[in-house]
Amino acid sequence: HGFIKINPYMQSGTFVLSDVSTQDQAQNHIQYSKYYNPEYYGEYAAKLPDALAQKQFQVINAGQMDTTPPVLTGMEISAAEVEAPGTVEITMTATDDFSGVTEASVYFYSSELGKGKSCWLEASYWDGKTGKYVPYEDGKLHGTMRFTAFDPTATYQVESLNVWDNAENSVYYSVD
C-alpha cells in the first residue's frame, strides 16, 4: 500500500488518479496511465483501467499555500561503476521558496538494454529509535539504486528526474 501526505501547505482541490507504476525485484517495471499513448509511453506501459481512473479525493485548505515548485541545484552519483549485486548512492540538492524540498526521483536509461531503472530520494529518513522521520543533517536528498545479481552489464544515463516540495508541487527535468 502507499500513502499521500496531506500537509498544511497543499493547495485545495480535487485529486484524480492518473498514473500507477509497479516494479519487481529484477527492476522490470510497468506504468499504467489514464492518458496512455503507446507512441509516447512505449512497451513498458498500459492504459489505466477505467475503474481506477475514476478514483479521486478532495483537499480543503484555508491556510497558507505553496504553489511554486522546487528547483534542482545539483546531483552526485557515488560511483561511475558498480559490480552486481551492489548499490550506487545518489545525492541531490534542491531549493524551495516556502514549504521545503521533500523527495525526488531519477530515472536512468540504458540504450543497450532498452529499459531503465528508477531511484527514489528522500530529504529525511525513518529513525526507528524515535519513531519519527528525521531530516538528513546535510539538507540534501539521498537515495540508493540497487543492482541485483540478475541485472546485465550495461551503461545507464540520466534520462529524467522529478523533485517535489512538501506541498506536492513538482518540477520535471528531462534530457529531451
Accessible surface in RSA format (square Angstrom, percent):
REM  Atomic radii and reference values for relative SASA: ProtOr
REM  Chains: A
REM  Algorithm: Lee & Richards
REM  Probe-radius: 1.40
REM  Slices: 20
REM RES _ NUM      All-atoms   Total-Side   Main-Chain    Non-polar    All polar
REM                ABS   REL    ABS   REL    ABS   REL    ABS   REL    ABS   REL
RES HIS A   1   232.85 127.3 144.81 100.7  88.03 225.2 117.48 121.1 115.37 134.2
RES GLY A   2    63.50  78.3   0.00   N/A  63.50  78.3  34.23  93.9  29.27  65.6
RES PHE A   3   148.02  74.1 114.09  70.7  33.93  88.3 122.07  74.0  25.95  74.3
RES ILE A   4   105.54  60.1  82.89  61.7  22.66  54.6  86.28  62.1  19.26  52.3
RES LYS A   5    81.45  39.7  74.45  45.7   7.00  16.7  63.10  56.8  18.35  19.5
RES ILE A   6    96.43  54.9  64.73  48.2  31.70  76.4  64.73  46.6  31.70  86.0
RES ASN A   7    33.32  23.0  22.67  21.9  10.65  25.6  24.65  59.3   8.67   8.4
RES PRO A   8    96.90  70.6  83.46  76.1  13.44  48.8  93.99  77.6   2.91  18.1
RES TYR A   9    73.50  34.3  73.50  41.8   0.00   0.0  28.53  21.4  44.97  55.4
RES MET A  10     2.44   1.3   2.44   1.6   0.00   0.0   2.44   2.1   0.00   0.0
RES GLN A  11    91.83  51.3  90.07  65.8   1.76   4.2  19.53  41.6  72.29  54.8
RES SER A  12    51.09  43.2  33.97  45.3  17.12  39.4  30.34  64.6  20.75  29.1
RES GLY A  13    24.69  30.4   0.00   N/A  24.69  30.4  24.62  67.5   0.07   0.2
RES THR A  14    72.36  51.5  42.99  43.6  29.37  70.0  26.00  34.9  46.35  70.1
RES PHE A  15    71.07  35.6  67.12  41.6   3.94  10.3  70.25  42.6   0.82   2.3
RES VAL A  16    64.25  42.3  40.48  36.6  23.77  57.3  41.80  36.3  22.45  60.9
RES LEU A  17    54.88  30.6  46.73  33.4   8.15  20.5  52.87  37.1   2.02   5.4
RES SER A  18    36.08  30.5  33.56  44.8   2.52   5.8   9.24  19.7  26.84  37.6
RES ASP A  19    57.65  40.4  40.09  39.9  17.57  41.5  20.48  48.2  37.17  37.1
RES VAL A  20    55.52  36.5  50.12  45.4   5.40  13.0  55.52  48.2   0.00   0.0
RES SER A  21    80.89  68.4  51.79  69.1  29.09  67.0  35.12  74.8  45.77  64.1
RES THR A  22    75.62  53.8  67.98  68.9   7.64  18.2  45.24  60.8  30.38  45.9
RES GLN A  23    81.36  45.5  48.04  35.1  33.32  79.3  21.41  45.6  59.95  45.5
RES ASP A  24    74.68  52.3  60.73  60.4  13.95  33.0  43.63 102.7  31.05  31.0
RES GLN A  25   157.53  88.1 148.79 108.7   8.75  20.8  62.62 133.3  94.92  72.0
RES ALA A  26    31.79  29.2  26.55  41.0   5.25  11.9  26.56  37.4   5.24  13.9
RES GLN A  27    26.44  14.8  25.85  18.9   0.59   1.4   2.97   6.3  23.47  17.8
RES ASN A  28    63.52  43.8  58.96  57.0   4.56  11.0  24.55  59.1  38.97  37.7
RES HIS A  29    45.14  24.7  35.58  24.7   9.56  24.5  23.65  24.4  21.50  25.0
RES ILE A  30    51.58  29.4  51.58  38.4   0.00   0.0  51.58  37.1   0.00   0.0
RES GLN A  31    53.08  29.7  53.08  38.8   0.00   0.0   5.47  11.6  47.61  36.1
RES TYR A  32    69.49  32.4  69.49  39.5   0.00   0.0  34.56  26.0  34.94  43.1
RES SER A  33     0.03   0.0   0.03   0.0   0.00   0.0   0.00   0.0   0.03   0.0
RES LYS A  34    64.47  31.5  52.45  32.2  12.02  28.6  30.08  27.1  34.39  36.6
RES TYR A  35   147.92  69.1 130.29  74.1  17.63  45.9 105.49  79.3  42.43  52.3
RES TYR A  36    68.16  31.8  43.48  24.7  24.68  64.2  25.47  19.1  42.69  52.6
RES ASN A  37    68.56  47.3  66.99  64.7   1.57   3.8  16.45  39.6  52.11  50.4
RES PRO A  38    82.59  60.2  74.17  67.6   8.42  30.6  74.50  61.5   8.09  50.3
RES GLU A  39   167.44  96.1 129.05  97.6  38.39  91.4  52.64 101.8 114.80  93.7
RES TYR A  40   163.65  76.4 134.69  76.6  28.96  75.4 101.65  76.4  61.99  76.4
RES TYR A  41    56.13  26.2  32.30  18.4  23.83  62.0  18.41  13.8  37.72  46.5
RES GLY A  42    33.13  40.9   0.00   N/A  33.13  40.9  31.96  87.7   1.17   2.6
RES GLU A  43   147.35  84.6 109.93  83.2  37.43  89.1  45.55  88.1 101.80  83.1
RES TYR A  44    77.38  36.1  73.39  41.8   3.99  10.4  53.40  40.1  23.99  29.6
RES ALA A  45    10.36   9.5   1.44   2.2   8.92  20.3   1.44   2.0   8.92  23.6
RES ALA A  46    30.10  27.7  28.52  44.0   1.57   3.6  30.10  42.4   0.00   0.0
RES LYS A  47   114.14  55.7 101.62  62.4  12.52  29.8  87.52  78.8  26.62  28.4
RES LEU A  48     0.66   0.4   0.47   0.3   0.19   0.5   0.47   0.3   0.19   0.5
RES PRO A  49    69.34  50.5  58.34  53.2  11.00  40.0  69.34  57.2   0.00   0.0
RES ASP A  50    98.61  69.1  92.40  92.0   6.22  14.7  33.40  78.6  65.22  65.0
RES ALA A  51    77.82  71.5  60.81  93.8  17.00  38.7  69.98  98.6   7.83  20.7
RES LEU A  52    70.68  39.4  70.68  50.6   0.00   0.0  70.68  49.6   0.00   0.0
RES ALA A  53     5.35   4.9   4.18   6.5   1.16   2.6   4.18   5.9   1.16   3.1
RES GLN A  54   132.63  74.2 114.77  83.9  17.85  42.5  47.16 100.4  85.47  64.8
RES LYS A  55   118.62  57.9 115.34  70.8   3.28   7.8  61.49  55.3  57.13  60.8
RES GLN A  56   116.48  65.1  83.57  61.1  32.91  78.4  17.73  37.7  98.75  74.9
RES PHE A  57    77.96  39.0  68.83  42.6   9.13  23.8  77.96  47.3   0.00   0.0
RES GLN A  58   110.96  62.0  83.56  61.1  27.40  65.2  36.60  77.9  74.36  56.4
RES VAL A  59     9.86   6.5   6.30   5.7   3.56   8.6   9.81   8.5   0.06   0.2
RES ILE A  60   152.69  86.9 122.92  91.6  29.76  71.7 122.92  88.5  29.76  80.8
RES ASN A  61    24.89  17.2  13.89  13.4  11.00  26.5   9.57  23.0  15.31  14.8
RES ALA A  62   111.04 102.1  66.83 103.1  44.21 100.6  76.11 107.2  34.93  92.5
RES GLY A  63    44.92  55.4   0.00   N/A  44.92  55.4  34.31  94.1  10.61  23.8
RES GLN A  64   133.48  74.6 119.82  87.6  13.66  32.5  47.11 100.3  86.37  65.5
RES MET A  65    85.51  44.3  57.24  37.9  28.27  67.3  55.69  47.3  29.82  39.5
RES ASP A  66     4.78   3.3   1.31   1.3   3.47   8.2   2.67   6.3   2.11   2.1
RES THR A  67    83.38  59.3  61.46  62.3  21.92  52.2  31.82  42.7  51.56  77.9
RES THR A  68    64.79  46.1  63.25  64.1   1.54   3.7  39.33  52.8  25.47  38.5
RES PRO A  69    52.80  38.5  49.05  44.7   3.76  13.7  49.05  40.5   3.76  23.3
RES PRO A  70     1.54   1.1   0.00   0.0   1.54   5.6   0.22   0.2   1.33   8.3
RES VAL A  71    83.59  55.0  83.56  75.6   0.03   0.1  83.59  72.6   0.00   0.0
RES LEU A  72    42.10  23.4  25.96  18.6  16.14  40.6  25.96  18.2  16.14  43.4
RES THR A  73    83.44  59.3  44.30  44.9  39.14  93.3  46.66  62.7  36.78  55.6
RES GLY A  74    26.49  32.7   0.00   N/A  26.49  32.7  26.49  72.7   0.00   0.0
RES MET A  75    59.67  30.9  24.44  16.2  35.23  83.9  24.82  21.1  34.85  46.2
RES GLU A  76   108.76  62.4 103.12  78.0   5.64  13.4  43.43  84.0  65.33  53.3
RES ILE A  77    78.82  44.9  51.07  38.0  27.75  66.9  51.14  36.8  27.68  75.1
RES SER A  78    75.34  63.7  30.92  41.3  44.42 102.3  38.33  81.6  37.01  51.8
RES ALA A  79    40.42  37.2  26.39  40.7  14.02  31.9  34.91  49.2   5.51  14.6
RES ALA A  80   119.40 109.8  67.72 104.5  51.68 117.6  79.46 111.9  39.94 105.8
RES GLU A  81   159.49  91.6 136.64 103.4  22.85  54.4  53.84 104.1 105.64  86.3
RES VAL A  82    51.24  33.7  24.89  22.5  26.34  63.5  30.08  26.1  21.16  57.4
RES GLU A  83   154.42  88.7 138.31 104.6  16.11  38.4  56.64 109.6  97.78  79.8
RES ALA A  84    43.56  40.0  19.10  29.5  24.45  55.6  19.10  26.9  24.45  64.8
RES PRO A  85    98.79  72.0  80.60  73.5  18.19  66.1  80.79  66.7  18.00 111.9
RES GLY A  86    21.15  26.1   0.00   N/A  21.15  26.1  18.75  51.5   2.40   5.4
RES THR A  87    68.66  48.8  51.05  51.8  17.61  42.0  26.39  35.4  42.27  63.9
RES VAL A  88     7.82   5.1   7.69   7.0   0.13   0.3   7.82   6.8   0.00   0.0
RES GLU A  89    79.11  45.4  77.93  59.0   1.18   2.8  46.28  89.5  32.83  26.8
RES ILE A  90     0.95   0.5   0.23   0.2   0.72   1.7   0.23   0.2   0.72   2.0
RES THR A  91    23.37  16.6  22.64  23.0   0.73   1.7   5.61   7.5  17.76  26.8
RES MET A  92     0.48   0.2   0.00   0.0   0.48   1.1   0.47   0.4   0.01   0.0
RES THR A  93    43.02  30.6  42.44  43.0   0.58   1.4  36.72  49.3   6.29   9.5
RES ALA A  94    20.44  18.8   0.00   0.0  20.44  46.5   0.00   0.0  20.44  54.2
RES THR A  95    77.86  55.4  73.73  74.7   4.13   9.9  64.21  86.2  13.66  20.6
RES ASP A  96    34.02  23.8   0.29   0.3  33.73  79.8   5.21  12.3  28.81  28.7
RES ASP A  97   103.33  72.4  60.88  60.6  42.45 100.4  46.34 109.1  56.99  56.8
RES PHE A  98    95.76  47.9  64.23  39.8  31.53  82.0  67.70  41.0  28.06  80.3
RES SER A  99    12.58  10.6   0.00   0.0  12.58  29.0   1.23   2.6  11.35  15.9
RES GLY A 100    26.80  33.1   0.00   N/A  26.80  33.1  26.46  72.6   0.34   0.8
RES VAL A 101    27.75  18.3  12.24  11.1  15.52  37.4  12.24  10.6  15.52  42.1
RES THR A 102    12.97   9.2  10.98  11.1   1.99   4.7   1.94   2.6  11.03  16.7
RES GLU A 103    29.99  17.2  29.99  22.7   0.00   0.0   0.01   0.0  29.97  24.5
RES ALA A 104     0.00   0.0   0.00   0.0   0.00   0.0   0.00   0.0   0.00   0.0
RES SER A 105    16.43  13.9  16.43  21.9   0.00   0.0   6.38  13.6  10.04  14.1
RES VAL A 106     1.16   0.8   0.00   0.0   1.16   2.8   1.04   0.9   0.11   0.3
RES TYR A 107    46.25  21.6  45.77  26.0   0.48   1.2  35.50  26.7  10.75  13.2
RES PHE A 108     7.66   3.8   7.66   4.7   0.00   0.0   7.66   4.6   0.00   0.0
RES TYR A 109    72.37  33.8  68.92  39.2   3.45   9.0  42.56  32.0  29.81  36.7
RES SER A 110     0.03   0.0   0.00   0.0   0.03   0.1   0.03   0.1   0.00   0.0
RES SER A 111    97.44  82.3  71.85  95.9  25.59  58.9  41.49  88.3  55.95  78.4
RES GLU A 112   116.45  66.9  76.24  57.7  40.20  95.7  51.07  98.8  65.37  53.4
RES LEU A 113    54.19  30.2  27.47  19.7  26.72  67.2  32.26  22.7  21.93  59.0
RES GLY A 114    31.51  38.9   0.00   N/A  31.51  38.9  20.87  57.3  10.64  23.8
RES LYS A 115    50.55  24.7  49.34  30.3   1.22   2.9  26.55  23.9  24.01  25.6
RES GLY A 116     1.53   1.9   0.00   N/A   1.53   1.9   0.06   0.2   1.47   3.3
RES LYS A 117     4.04   2.0   3.02   1.9   1.03   2.4   4.04   3.6   0.00   0.0
RES SER A 118    47.04  39.7  34.85  46.5  12.19  28.1  15.79  33.6  31.24  43.8
RES CYS A 119     3.69   2.8   0.03   0.0   3.66   8.6   3.66   9.3   0.03   0.0
RES TRP A 120   139.66  56.0 126.76  61.4  12.91  30.3 102.78  54.8  36.88  59.8
RES LEU A 121     0.04   0.0   0.00   0.0   0.04   0.1   0.00   0.0   0.04   0.1
RES GLU A 122    67.93  39.0  67.93  51.4   0.00   0.0  23.55  45.5  44.38  36.2
RES ALA A 123    23.63  21.7  20.87  32.2   2.76   6.3  20.87  29.4   2.76   7.3
RES SER A 124    30.24  25.6  26.70  35.6   3.53   8.1   9.64  20.5  20.60  28.9
RES TYR A 125    91.55  42.7  86.74  49.4   4.80  12.5  59.38  44.6  32.17  39.7
RES TRP A 126   141.21  56.7 118.62  57.4  22.59  53.0 101.52  54.1  39.69  64.4
RES ASP A 127    32.27  22.6  29.22  29.1   3.05   7.2   5.07  11.9  27.20  27.1
RES GLY A 128    63.86  78.8   0.00   N/A  63.86  78.8  29.73  81.6  34.13  76.4
RES LYS A 129   202.42  98.8 161.90  99.3  40.52  96.5 113.12 101.8  89.30  95.1
RES THR A 130    81.07  57.7  53.88  54.6  27.19  64.8  61.90  83.1  19.17  29.0
RES GLY A 131    38.91  48.0   0.00   N/A  38.91  48.0  20.23  55.5  18.68  41.8
RES LYS A 132   138.52  67.6 135.25  83.0   3.27   7.8  81.68  73.5  56.83  60.5
RES TYR A 133   132.43  61.8 109.89  62.5  22.54  58.7  76.37  57.4  56.06  69.1
RES VAL A 134    45.29  29.8  44.91  40.7   0.38   0.9  45.29  39.4   0.00   0.0
RES PRO A 135    95.57  69.7  91.41  83.3   4.17  15.1  91.41  75.5   4.17  25.9
RES TYR A 136    62.44  29.2  57.01  32.4   5.43  14.1  33.02  24.8  29.42  36.3
RES GLU A 137   186.24 106.9 143.25 108.4  42.99 102.4  64.44 124.6 121.80  99.4
RES ASP A 138    79.87  55.9  46.38  46.2  33.50  79.2  42.76 100.6  37.11  37.0
RES GLY A 139    66.43  81.9   0.00   N/A  66.43  81.9  37.10 101.8  29.33  65.7
RES LYS A 140    60.05  29.3  59.29  36.4   0.76   1.8  22.98  20.7  37.07  39.5
RES LEU A 141     3.35   1.9   3.35   2.4   0.00   0.0   3.35   2.4   0.00   0.0
RES HIS A 142    49.79  27.2  44.94  31.2   4.86  12.4  29.92  30.8  19.87  23.1
RES GLY A 143     8.89  11.0   0.00   N/A   8.89  11.0   8.45  23.2   0.44   1.0
RES THR A 144    43.70  31.1  26.20  26.6  17.50  41.7   7.60  10.2  36.10  54.6
RES MET A 145     9.80   5.1   8.26   5.5   1.54   3.7   9.80   8.3   0.00   0.0
RES ARG A 146   143.87  60.4 139.51  71.1   4.37  10.4  49.75  68.0  94.12  57.0
RES PHE A 147    19.27   9.6  15.69   9.7   3.59   9.3  15.74   9.5   3.53  10.1
RES THR A 148    29.45  20.9  26.90  27.3   2.54   6.1  29.45  39.6   0.00   0.0
RES ALA A 149    76.20  70.1  45.29  69.9  30.91  70.3  47.09  66.3  29.11  77.1
RES PHE A 150   162.48  81.3 135.02  83.6  27.46  71.4 141.36  85.7  21.12  60.4
RES ASP A 151    21.09  14.8   8.73   8.7  12.36  29.2   2.49   5.9  18.60  18.6
RES PRO A 152    69.49  50.6  51.92  47.3  17.58  63.9  63.72  52.6   5.78  35.9
RES THR A 153   140.80 100.1 113.03 114.6  27.77  66.2  83.82 112.6  56.98  86.1
RES ALA A 154    25.39  23.3   0.00   0.0  25.39  57.8   2.65   3.7  22.75  60.3
RES THR A 155    89.30  63.5  81.61  82.7   7.69  18.3  53.18  71.4  36.12  54.6
RES TYR A 156    41.30  19.3  18.60  10.6  22.71  59.1  15.01  11.3  26.29  32.4
RES GLN A 157   129.88  72.6 125.27  91.6   4.61  11.0  34.12  72.6  95.77  72.6
RES VAL A 158    44.09  29.0  33.14  30.0  10.95  26.4  33.14  28.8  10.95  29.7
RES GLU A 159    61.42  35.3  60.76  46.0   0.66   1.6  13.12  25.4  48.30  39.4
RES SER A 160    15.21  12.9  13.75  18.4   1.46   3.4   2.28   4.9  12.94  18.1
RES LEU A 161    11.78   6.6  10.19   7.3   1.59   4.0  11.78   8.3   0.00   0.0
RES ASN A 162    36.46  25.1  36.46  35.2   0.00   0.0   0.40   1.0  36.06  34.9
RES VAL A 163     0.00   0.0   0.00   0.0   0.00   0.0   0.00   0.0   0.00   0.0
RES TRP A 164    46.24  18.6  46.24  22.4   0.00   0.0  29.16  15.5  17.09  27.7
RES ASP A 165     0.00   0.0   0.00   0.0   0.00   0.0   0.00   0.0   0.00   0.0
RES ASN A 166    45.49  31.4  43.79  42.3   1.70   4.1   6.00  14.4  39.49  38.2
RES ALA A 167     6.72   6.2   0.00   0.0   6.72  15.3   0.00   0.0   6.72  17.8
RES GLU A 168    55.42  31.8  36.71  27.8  18.71  44.6  12.36  23.9  43.06  35.2
RES ASN A 169    23.29  16.1  18.04  17.4   5.25  12.6   7.42  17.9  15.86  15.3
RES SER A 170    53.56  45.3  31.48  42.0  22.08  50.9   0.08   0.2  53.48  74.9
RES VAL A 171    35.00  23.0  30.91  28.0   4.09   9.9  35.00  30.4   0.00   0.0
RES TYR A 172   125.36  58.5 102.06  58.1  23.30  60.6  82.37  61.9  42.98  53.0
RES TYR A 173    73.56  34.3  69.95  39.8   3.61   9.4  66.77  50.2   6.79   8.4
RES SER A 174    46.90  39.6  16.56  22.1  30.35  69.9  13.84  29.5  33.07  46.3
RES VAL A 175   103.54  68.1  65.81  59.6  37.73  90.9  73.57  63.9  29.97  81.3
RES ASP A 176   160.51 112.4  99.89  99.4  60.62 143.3  62.17 146.3  98.34  98.1
END  Absolute sums over single chains surface
CHAIN  1 A    11454.9       8753.0       2701.9       6449.4       5005.5
END  Absolute sums over all chains
TOTAL         11454.9       8753.0       2701.9       6449.4       5005.5
